[in-house]
Amino acid sequence: MFSFFKSRGGARPLDDYLTRYLTATYQMSADELGKLQFATTKTQLASQNVTTFRIFDPSLANGSAEKLNYSDLDGQADAIQFEGTFASDKTVTEIRDMRKQSS
């Protein structure tokens, strides 16, 4: 179920778990989600090891999507759609909607 924790390196397509979560929480269509990828990094939050991730639109990112890693997305706010963290037990602890709000 959490296959995205097994692979390292560049960005990759959304895992089924994230796809289901974003569909249920944000009512995103399969077409919208199919265009997104995500990148992860390990970090520590409140003395707990967590995985931080960024879900992004590769068409808005600078660089080759399959070679982008988490830090490559620094300064590319337009490309980042969601950011969040997973706890060490693989449960979602937070997902923030980073998409620009229409005025």
N, C-alpha and C positions, 0 to 999 in steps of 0.2 A: 504494500500500500504506500509506503513512503520511499519509493525508489529514488527520489531526488536527493536523498541524503547519502546515497551510495556513490554517486558520481561526483567528480571534481572537475575543475577547469572552467571552461567558458559557459556561456548562457545555453539554455536548453528549453525545449517546449514545456509548457505547464504540465505538471503531474496531474493525474486524475483527481487526487484529493483536492488540490488547489482549484481545479476546474469546477468541481462540485461545490466547493465553498463559495467561490465567486458567483456562480450561477444562483445559488440559494440566497446569498446575502445581498448581492448587488443586481440580481436579475439580468445578468449579462448573457448575450446570446452565444451560441457555439461559434458563429462567425467572428464575433468580437474576440472571444477567448482564443480562437485559433491563430490570431495574429500576434499574440503576446508570447513572450519568453520570460524566463527568470534566471537570476544569478544569486548565489549565496556566499556567505562568509561566516566563519565561526567567530564568536565574540563572547564577552562576559557581561552580564547584566545583573546587578544586585547580587554579586558573588555566585551567580549561577551560569553555567555554560549554556549558551543558546546559539541557534543558527538564525542569522539575520538574512532576509531576502529582499530583493527588489524585482517586481514584475514590471516589465517595460515593453514598449512598442519598438521593435527593431527598426521600423521604417523611420522613426524619429531620432534614433540614436546615431551618434557619430562612431563609425567603425563597423567592422564585420560582425554581425550579430553572434555567430557561432564562436567568435574569439573574444567577445566582451566578457569581462568578469565584473564582480560587484564594484570594485573601486573604479573601473573604467566609466561607470555611470555617474561618478561624482561630477557635479556641475552640469548634468544633463537633465534638469528637472522636467523639461517638456516631454522627455521620453518615458520617465518613470510614472507608471499608473498606480501602483500600490507598493507599500513597504510594510514589512512585518517581521515578526520573530516566531520561532518555534522553540519550545522548551526542550531540554535534553531528553524528555520522555516522548518527544515528537508531537506534542499537542500544540495547537496554535495558541500563542499567548496574546498576539496582537496583529491586526492588519489595518493599516491606515490607507484611506482612499486619497491618493495624491493627484488625481485628475483635476484639472482646472475647472472651477465652477463657472458656469455661464452666468453672465450678469443680466 
